[in-house]
Structure formats: structure tokens, C-alpha cells
Amino acid sequence: MPCDAPAAPRPRRPFKLTGGMVAAMLVLFFGVIVSVNATILTVALRTMPGVETKSAYETSQHFNEEIARQQERDARGWKAVATLARQGEGAALGVTLADRLGQPLSGYTATARLRHPATSARDHAVTLNERQPGRYEAGLDRVETGSWILELQVRRGEEIVFASRSRITLPEK
């Protein structure tokens, strides 16, 4: 029986890297880099736009007034002690105001802003009601657990007589 030998394999052409292939690889590589960076940038700006104030110039014009107000507050010796406690899905904010001798400060209008450290979308602004002399309270709906920035303003008429900014923590349920 005759034995047929298989046909010899055809020689393969050697791989040849062309300029078009290199250009395509570079475009694909940098295209991936740019698209990942654009995605990360979009997500970052949506969660924290980085805007603290609408006009930094106008805010800077009131800087000296703010320093003078803080010096007046320090000279008065007034103190504010704030508490933030969980109430269902929300929270109860309480502020006790006292003078240098520990006497309650009564008859003022107090407002507070509970600022989220990462985004202003989660901020809460409330007017505190005086429940007893020197004790101002307000309820907040749906407040997340964690660390907050409490900005407190106390007014006599239209005049801001006390302002403070401090960290406060809302514990878990």
C-alpha cells in the first residue's frame, strides 16, 4: 500500500509590526486612559463640586468684620454647648447658651446649620426654639449618622451677637 506523505506546511509569514499598528495601539492606550480619567472626574465633581462659597472675593471683603465679631464674642465670654441625639430617622439638636458666669442667655433668636463635611446637598438649616431659659432646641428630619459641622448664629433683632462653628457627631441608632 502506498503511503502518502502529508503535504509540507506552508511557511508562515513572519509577524511584521507596521506604523499603522503602532498608531492604533497608541490611540487605544490613550483613549482608555482619557475615558477612565473623564469617568473618575465626572463622579468626583457630582459628589463634591468643591464650591464653598459663590463669590470668594465678596466673602473676603467681610473677613475683617467676621474677625471683629469673633473678638466681641470672646470678650463677652458666652459659651454654647450643643448636643445632637438620634430621634427615629431624624435627630434632635439642643443648644445651651450661657454667659461668662454660667447664667442662661434668654430671649434671643437662634438658628443653626448642620453642614455635611463632603457636600452641601445634605445640609440642614433650622431655627431653634427656646424651650426653657438658655436652652434652644429643634428637630431635624432624616439625618445621616456621622460627623457634622454645626454653624450656630444667635441674634438680637437683626444683629448677630454670637456665632460659632464646631464639629458635632450624631451616633448610630
C-alpha positions in Angstrom: 0.0 0.0 0.0 1.4 3.2 -0.9 2.0 5.7 1.8 1.1 9.3 1.1 3.2 11.8 2.8 1.3 14.8 4.2 1.9 17.9 2.3 4.5 20.1 3.8 3.1 23.0 5.8 3.2 26.3 4.1 5.7 28.6 5.7 4.1 31.3 7.8 4.9 34.8 7.1 6.8 36.4 9.9 5.0 39.0 12.0 5.6 42.4 10.9 4.9 45.4 13.1 3.8 48.3 10.9 3.4 52.0 11.6 -0.4 51.8 11.3 -0.4 49.1 14.1 1.7 51.2 16.4 -0.5 54.2 15.8 -3.6 52.2 16.5 -2.1 50.8 19.8 -1.2 54.3 20.9 -4.6 55.7 20.1 -6.3 52.8 22.0 -4.0 53.1 25.0 -4.5 56.9 25.4 -8.2 56.5 24.6 -8.6 54.1 27.6 -6.7 56.5 29.9 -8.7 59.5 28.8 -12.0 57.8 29.2 -11.2 56.4 32.7 -10.0 59.9 33.8 -13.2 61.5 32.4 -15.3 59.0 34.3 -13.5 59.5 37.6 -13.6 63.3 37.2 -17.4 63.2 36.5 -18.1 61.1 39.5 -15.9 63.3 41.7 -17.5 66.5 40.7 -21.0 65.2 41.1 -20.3 64.1 44.7 -18.2 67.1 45.8 -18.2 70.1 43.4 -15.6 71.9 45.6 -17.6 75.2 45.8 -17.5 76.5 49.4 -18.9 80.0 48.5 -20.4 81.6 45.4 -18.0 84.5 45.4 -14.7 84.2 47.2 -14.0 87.9 46.6 -17.2 89.1 48.2 -16.6 86.7 51.2 -13.1 88.0 51.6 -14.5 91.6 51.8 -16.3 90.6 55.1 -13.3 88.8 56.6 -12.3 91.7 59.0 -16.0 92.1 60.1 -16.0 88.4 61.0 -12.8 88.7 63.0 -14.2 91.7 64.9 -17.4 89.8 65.6 -15.5 86.8 66.9 -13.4 89.1 69.1 -16.6 90.6 70.5 -17.9 87.1 71.2 -14.7 86.2 73.0 -14.9 89.4 75.1 -18.4 88.6 76.2 -17.3 85.1 77.4 -20.5 83.5 76.1 -20.5 79.7 75.7 -22.6 77.3 73.7 -22.9 73.6 74.4 -24.6 71.6 71.7 -26.0 68.1 71.7 -27.2 66.0 68.7 -29.2 62.9 69.5 -30.9 60.4 67.3 -34.7 60.5 67.2 -36.1 57.9 64.9 -34.9 58.6 61.4 -34.1 62.2 62.4 -32.3 63.9 65.2 -32.8 66.4 68.0 -30.5 69.4 68.2 -30.1 71.1 71.5 -28.0 74.2 72.3 -27.5 75.6 75.8 -26.3 79.2 75.8 -24.7 80.7 78.9 -22.7 83.9 79.8 -19.3 84.1 81.4 -20.9 83.3 84.9 -22.9 80.4 83.6 -26.2 82.2 83.6 -28.6 81.2 80.8 -28.9 83.6 77.8 -32.6 84.0 77.1 -34.8 85.9 74.7 -32.6 85.5 71.5 -33.3 84.1 68.1 -31.1 81.1 67.4 -30.5 79.5 64.0 -28.3 76.5 63.1 -27.0 75.0 60.0 -25.9 71.4 60.2 -23.3 71.1 57.3 -22.2 67.8 55.9 -18.4 67.8 55.6 -18.4 66.5 52.0 -21.4 68.0 50.2 -23.8 70.8 50.7 -26.6 68.7 49.3 -27.0 67.0 52.7 -27.0 70.2 54.8 -29.9 71.1 57.2 -30.9 74.6 58.3 -33.2 75.0 61.3 -34.5 77.7 63.6 -34.1 76.7 67.2 -37.0 77.4 69.7 -36.3 78.4 73.2 -37.8 75.6 75.4 -36.5 77.0 78.7 -34.2 79.9 79.6 -31.0 79.5 77.7 -32.0 76.1 76.1 -32.7 76.2 72.4 -33.9 73.1 70.5 -35.0 71.9 67.1 -35.9 68.6 65.4 -34.3 67.5 62.1 -35.7 65.0 59.6 -33.7 62.2 58.1 -30.2 63.0 59.3 -27.3 60.6 58.5 -25.1 59.2 61.2 -21.6 60.7 61.4 -19.6 63.8 61.9 -21.2 67.2 61.0 -20.2 70.9 61.1 -22.6 72.9 63.3 -22.8 76.6 62.5 -24.8 78.4 65.1 -26.0 82.1 65.0 -27.7 83.9 67.8 -29.4 87.2 67.0 -30.8 90.1 68.9 -33.2 91.6 66.4 -31.1 91.8 63.2 -27.7 91.9 64.9 -25.7 88.7 65.2 -24.5 88.7 68.8 -23.0 85.2 68.8 -21.7 82.9 66.1 -19.8 79.6 66.4 -18.7 76.8 64.2 -17.9 73.4 65.6 -17.8 69.7 64.9 -20.6 67.5 66.3 -21.3 63.8 65.9 -24.6 62.0 65.5 -24.2 58.5 66.8 -25.8 55.4 65.2 -29.3 54.4 66.2 
